[in-house]
Amino acid sequence: MGSAAAPVRQLDPHTVAELRSAAEKILAAFGTSAASPALLEHVARTAGAFSDTLRHHCRPVDTDDGLFVLRGLDVDDEAVGPTPEGWATAGDSGAGALYDLTLLLLATVMGNPIAWEGQQDGRFVHNIVPAPGHETAQTGASSAVLLSPHTEDAFHPGRAHLLMLGCVRNHDHIATTAAGIRKTRLSDQDIETLARPVLPILPDDAYAEAQGYTDQLPPAVPALFPAEDGTTLRFDPAYTPVDRADATYRAAYRRLEAELARVSVSVSLAPGEVLVVDNDLVVHGRVPFRARYDGTDRWLKRASVRVPGRRTRPPAEADEHGYGQAALEAHAS
């Protein structure tokens, strides 16, 4: 199914023009979307002056779906050029950079954009494209396998509160999957079981440096957390050694997996659409597809956002080592 499976917020033409003009001015001033302190400061200053209408479109997720689609942005398929064969060759100039800056501006309205020192050279906007040799990996560079539903950067206590996926190209209508914890039906006993810190979540393969982090033992973390306004989750079965747990925990975890599969929706983004996912409420994945590597494959942009003051996670997360990975945060003005 298409993006009608998710709540849609339609950007009006005036708001689209406001965003585009702001992104064009920043690109003209800096010539690139590669983040520097000066560029990030300019982005924050610009975002701080946006209209109330744009801010309303970027208001927090306000339904149990835990996500929404922003619709109305323009992407020129010819101007952005061919889909790159890997994030490193995408470049930081031209029409692609204009979309980077548009996403970065939207992210800055929603909170504080973050980047990772150990991922995509510290970029604040990532390129998600199929890459040769990574077809079966459990990362965004895969294609031939189901990308298992997961919390983005679940291994890290500093992970994003919001995940933004902006579509550049999707000729084959390849769907992103999404499942919200507040749509599931779990017993009180299962919730209580999964709220115990039993198993670690290991860093995914996109963080090469984290794989060799041996200074401390992997911290055990809860899969569910009963927050003030409802249950939140931290979930990545592809990187969770579930077989190490006892039978009661394993059974509860499998029931959680089954419930998330039951309530999952498919969102096939069109160019210019931006899927915004609450990373504390929703796990996301992707259906398998066959990459052609001919410049026409699916191409998404990804931005991650922290929301200051949110209380949706266990306080004990503050003591985790994060496998030595450091997040870079751009503070909104």
C-alpha positions as CSV (number, residue, x, y, z in Angstrom):
1,M,0.0,0.0,0.0
2,G,1.1,3.6,-0.4
3,S,1.7,6.4,2.0
4,A,-2.0,6.5,2.6
5,A,-1.2,3.8,5.2
6,A,0.3,6.6,7.3
7,P,-1.3,9.9,8.4
8,V,-0.4,12.6,5.8
9,R,0.4,16.3,6.4
10,Q,0.1,18.2,3.2
11,L,2.5,21.1,2.8
12,D,0.8,24.1,1.1
13,P,2.5,25.8,-1.8
14,H,3.5,28.8,0.3
15,T,5.2,26.7,2.9
16,V,7.0,24.6,0.2
17,A,8.3,27.9,-1.4
18,E,9.4,29.1,2.1
19,L,11.5,26.0,2.6
20,R,12.9,25.9,-0.9
21,S,13.9,29.6,-0.8
22,A,15.7,29.0,2.6
23,A,17.5,25.9,1.3
24,E,18.6,27.7,-1.9
25,K,20.0,30.7,0.1
26,I,22.0,28.4,2.3
27,L,23.3,26.4,-0.6
28,A,24.3,29.6,-2.4
29,A,26.1,30.9,0.6
30,F,28.0,27.7,1.4
31,G,28.0,25.8,-1.9
32,T,27.6,22.5,-0.2
33,S,25.4,20.6,2.3
34,A,28.4,19.2,4.1
35,A,27.9,20.4,7.7
36,S,30.3,22.9,9.2
37,P,29.7,24.8,12.4
38,A,29.0,27.9,10.4
39,L,26.5,26.1,8.1
40,L,24.7,24.5,11.1
41,E,24.5,27.9,12.8
42,H,23.0,29.4,9.7
43,V,20.5,26.5,9.4
44,A,19.4,27.0,13.1
45,R,19.0,30.8,12.6
46,T,17.0,30.3,9.4
47,A,14.7,27.6,11.0
48,G,14.1,29.8,14.0
49,A,12.4,32.4,11.7
50,F,10.1,30.0,9.9
51,S,6.3,30.6,9.9
52,D,3.9,29.2,12.4
53,T,2.3,27.3,9.5
54,L,5.5,25.4,8.8
55,R,6.0,24.8,12.6
56,H,2.5,23.3,12.8
57,H,3.3,20.9,10.0
58,C,6.3,19.8,12.0
59,R,4.5,19.4,15.3
60,P,5.2,16.2,17.3
61,V,3.7,12.9,16.3
62,D,0.2,13.1,17.7
63,T,-1.4,9.7,17.0
64,D,-0.8,6.2,18.2
65,D,0.5,5.5,14.7
66,G,3.7,7.1,15.8
67,L,4.5,8.5,12.3
68,F,3.3,10.7,9.6
69,V,4.2,11.6,6.0
70,L,5.0,15.2,5.0
71,R,3.9,15.6,1.4
72,G,4.4,18.4,-1.1
73,L,8.2,18.9,-1.6
74,D,9.5,18.8,-5.2
75,V,12.3,16.6,-6.4
76,D,13.6,16.9,-10.0
77,D,14.5,13.3,-11.0
78,E,16.8,14.5,-13.8
79,A,18.5,17.2,-11.8
80,V,19.5,15.0,-8.9
81,G,21.4,12.7,-11.2
82,P,21.8,8.9,-11.1
83,T,21.4,7.0,-7.8
84,P,24.9,6.6,-6.5
85,E,26.4,3.1,-5.9
86,G,27.0,3.8,-2.2
87,W,26.6,6.8,0.2
88,A,30.2,8.0,-0.3
89,T,29.7,8.8,-4.0
90,A,26.5,10.8,-3.5
91,G,28.2,14.2,-3.2
92,D,27.3,17.3,-1.3
93,S,26.4,19.8,-4.0
94,G,23.8,20.4,-6.6
95,A,20.1,19.3,-6.5
96,G,20.9,16.5,-4.0
97,A,22.4,19.0,-1.6
98,L,19.4,21.2,-1.9
99,Y,17.2,18.3,-0.6
100,D,19.8,17.6,2.1
101,L,19.4,21.2,3.3
102,T,15.6,21.1,3.1
103,L,15.6,18.0,5.3
104,L,18.1,19.6,7.7
105,L,15.9,22.6,8.0
106,L,12.9,20.5,8.8
107,A,14.8,18.4,11.3
108,T,16.0,21.6,13.0
109,V,12.3,22.8,13.4
110,M,11.5,19.4,15.0
111,G,14.4,19.3,17.4
112,N,18.2,19.0,17.3
113,P,19.6,17.1,14.3
114,I,22.3,14.5,15.2
115,A,25.1,12.8,13.3
116,W,27.5,10.0,14.2
117,E,31.3,10.3,14.0
118,G,31.4,6.6,12.9
119,Q,28.8,6.7,10.2
120,Q,28.8,8.3,6.7
121,D,31.7,10.6,7.7
122,G,29.7,12.4,10.3
123,R,27.1,13.7,7.9
124,F,23.8,15.1,9.3
125,V,21.9,13.8,6.3
126,H,22.6,10.3,5.1
127,N,22.2,8.7,1.7
128,I,20.4,5.4,1.8
129,V,21.0,3.5,-1.4
130,P,21.7,-0.2,-2.3
131,A,25.4,-0.9,-2.4
132,P,27.1,-3.7,-4.3
133,G,28.4,-6.4,-1.9
134,H,25.9,-5.4,0.8
135,E,22.8,-7.0,-0.6
136,T,22.2,-9.3,2.4
137,A,23.4,-7.1,5.2
138,Q,21.0,-5.9,7.9
139,T,21.7,-2.2,7.1
140,G,20.3,0.4,4.8
141,A,22.7,-0.5,2.1
142,S,21.0,-3.9,1.6
143,S,18.5,-4.9,-1.0
144,A,17.9,-8.6,-1.5
145,V,16.7,-9.4,2.1
146,L,14.0,-8.1,4.3
147,L,15.4,-5.3,6.5
148,S,14.1,-6.5,9.9
149,P,11.9,-4.0,11.8
150,H,14.1,-2.2,14.2
151,T,14.6,0.9,16.4
152,E,17.1,3.2,14.6
153,D,20.5,2.9,16.3
154,A,18.9,0.8,19.1
155,F,22.3,-0.1,20.5
156,H,23.0,3.5,21.6
157,P,21.6,5.5,24.5
158,G,21.9,8.7,22.4
159,R,19.8,7.4,19.5
160,A,17.4,9.7,17.8
161,H,13.9,10.4,19.0
162,L,12.7,11.1,15.5
163,L,13.8,9.5,12.2
164,M,13.2,11.2,8.9
165,L,13.3,9.4,5.6
166,G,13.0,11.7,2.6
167,C,12.5,10.1,-0.8
168,V,14.6,11.2,-3.8
169,R,13.8,8.3,-6.1
170,N,11.6,5.2,-5.8
171,H,10.6,4.1,-9.4
172,D,9.9,0.6,-8.1
173,H,7.5,1.7,-5.3
174,I,9.6,-0.2,-2.7
175,A,8.0,0.0,0.7
176,T,9.3,1.0,4.0
177,T,7.6,-1.0,6.8
178,A,6.5,0.5,10.1
179,A,4.9,-0.9,13.2
180,G,3.9,1.0,16.3
181,I,4.1,-0.4,19.8
182,R,0.9,1.3,20.9
183,K,-1.0,-0.5,18.2
184,T,0.0,-3.9,19.6
185,R,-1.9,-6.1,22.1
186,L,0.5,-7.6,24.7
187,S,-0.4,-9.0,28.1
188,D,0.6,-7.2,31.2
189,Q,2.9,-10.1,32.0
190,D,4.7,-9.9,28.7
191,I,5.2,-6.1,29.1
192,E,6.5,-6.7,32.6
193,T,8.9,-9.4,31.4
194,L,10.2,-7.3,28.5
195,A,10.7,-4.2,30.7
196,R,13.5,-6.1,32.5
197,P,17.1,-5.4,31.3
198,V,17.9,-9.0,30.2
199,L,19.8,-8.8,26.9
200,P,22.1,-6.4,25.1
201,I,21.5,-4.8,21.7
202,L,24.7,-5.0,19.8
203,P,25.9,-2.3,17.3
204,D,24.9,-2.9,13.7
205,D,27.3,-3.5,10.8
206,A,27.2,0.2,9.7
207,Y,29.3,1.0,12.8
208,A,32.6,-0.8,12.0
209,E,34.5,0.8,14.8
210,A,31.9,-0.3,17.4
211,Q,32.4,-4.0,16.5
212,G,35.7,-4.1,18.2
213,Y,34.7,-2.2,21.3
214,T,35.8,-4.4,24.3
215,D,36.4,-1.9,27.1
216,Q,33.2,-2.9,28.9
217,L,30.6,-5.7,28.7
218,P,27.6,-5.0,26.5
219,P,24.9,-3.5,28.7
220,A,21.6,-5.4,29.2
221,V,18.7,-3.2,28.2
222,P,14.9,-3.4,28.4
223,A,12.9,-4.0,25.2
224,L,9.9,-2.1,26.6
225,F,9.6,0.9,28.9
226,P,6.4,2.1,30.5
227,A,6.8,5.8,30.0
228,E,4.4,8.5,31.5
229,D,2.2,8.7,28.4
230,G,2.4,5.0,27.3
231,T,4.8,2.2,26.4
232,T,7.9,2.9,24.4
233,L,10.3,0.3,22.9
234,R,13.9,-0.3,22.0
235,F,14.0,-3.2,19.6
236,D,16.4,-4.7,17.1
237,P,16.1,-8.5,16.8
238,A,18.8,-8.8,14.2
239,Y,21.4,-7.6,16.7
240,T,19.8,-9.0,19.9
241,P,21.1,-12.4,21.1
242,V,17.6,-13.6,22.1
243,D,18.7,-17.3,22.4
244,R,20.7,-16.3,25.5
245,A,17.6,-15.5,27.5
246,D,15.4,-17.9,29.5
247,A,12.3,-19.5,27.9
248,T,9.9,-17.1,29.5
249,Y,11.7,-14.1,28.1
250,R,12.2,-15.7,24.7
251,A,8.5,-16.4,24.4
252,A,7.5,-12.9,25.4
253,Y,10.0,-11.4,22.9
254,R,8.7,-13.6,20.1
255,R,5.1,-12.5,20.9
256,L,6.3,-8.9,20.7
257,E,7.8,-9.7,17.2
258,A,4.5,-11.3,16.1
259,E,2.4,-8.4,17.3
260,L,4.6,-5.8,15.6
261,A,4.3,-7.9,12.4
262,R,0.5,-8.0,12.8
263,V,0.2,-4.2,13.1
264,S,2.8,-3.4,10.5
265,V,2.0,-1.0,7.6
266,S,3.8,-0.4,4.3
267,V,4.6,3.1,3.2
268,S,5.8,3.4,-0.4
269,L,7.2,6.9,-0.6
270,A,7.1,9.0,-3.7
271,P,9.8,11.6,-4.5
272,G,9.6,14.6,-2.2
273,E,7.6,12.7,0.5
274,V,9.2,12.6,3.9
275,L,8.3,9.9,6.4
276,V,8.7,11.0,10.0
277,V,8.9,8.1,12.5
278,D,8.9,8.4,16.3
279,N,11.8,6.2,17.1
280,D,10.5,5.5,20.6
281,L,7.2,4.2,19.4
282,V,7.8,2.7,16.0
283,V,10.1,0.2,14.4
284,H,10.8,0.4,10.7
285,G,12.2,-1.8,8.0
286,R,12.1,-2.4,4.3
287,V,10.8,-5.1,1.9
288,P,13.4,-6.9,-0.3
289,F,14.0,-5.7,-3.8
290,R,16.4,-6.4,-6.6
291,A,19.0,-3.7,-7.1
292,R,20.0,-2.9,-10.7
293,Y,22.9,-0.5,-10.0
294,D,22.1,1.4,-13.2
295,G,21.4,4.8,-11.6
296,T,17.6,4.3,-11.2
297,D,17.5,2.4,-7.9
298,R,15.7,3.6,-4.8
299,W,17.3,6.5,-3.1
300,L,16.4,7.9,0.3
301,K,17.8,10.6,2.5
302,R,17.9,10.1,6.3
303,A,18.0,12.6,9.1
304,S,17.9,11.9,12.8
305,V,16.6,14.2,15.5
306,R,16.7,14.5,19.2
307,V,13.9,16.3,21.0
308,P,15.1,18.2,24.1
309,G,13.3,17.3,27.3
310,R,11.6,14.1,26.2
311,R,11.2,11.5,29.0
312,T,10.5,8.4,27.0
313,R,13.5,6.3,28.1
314,P,14.8,4.6,31.3
315,P,17.1,6.8,33.3
316,A,19.6,4.0,33.5
317,E,20.5,4.5,29.8
318,A,22.6,7.5,30.9
319,D,25.2,5.0,32.3
320,E,25.6,3.0,29.0
321,H,28.9,3.2,27.2
322,G,27.4,3.3,23.7
323,Y,30.2,1.0,22.3
324,G,32.5,4.0,22.1
325,Q,30.3,5.8,19.4
326,A,29.9,9.5,19.7
327,A,26.9,11.5,18.5
328,L,27.3,15.0,17.2
329,E,24.4,17.2,17.9
330,A,23.4,20.4,16.1
331,H,21.6,22.6,18.6
332,A,18.6,24.6,17.3
333,S,18.7,28.3,18.2
